[in-house]
Amino acid sequence: MILQALMVSEDEQTAETLIHVLTQFGFAVTQSNAADDAEIRLSEEHFDLLIVDFDDPNTASAMLESARRL
């Protein structure tokens, strides 16, 4: 079974590094750089792991709250 991860980050370099590490652990990673796009993906697909990396704590908090509701 392949675990599914959703990475939401505006920082491409950080995202690339984390994707590399996660694939080493057997995760299939979907990347999004926008919170609204990630929320749509969360409502349509199942993910075993959600990583949220935003400089703005309000955006990060809203993204996590949205994930909890789903």
Buried (B, 14 or more C-beta within 10 A) or exposed (E): EEEBBBBBBBEEEEBEEBBEEBEEEEBEBBBBBEBEEBBEEBEEEEBEEBBBBBEEEEBBEBBEEBBEEE
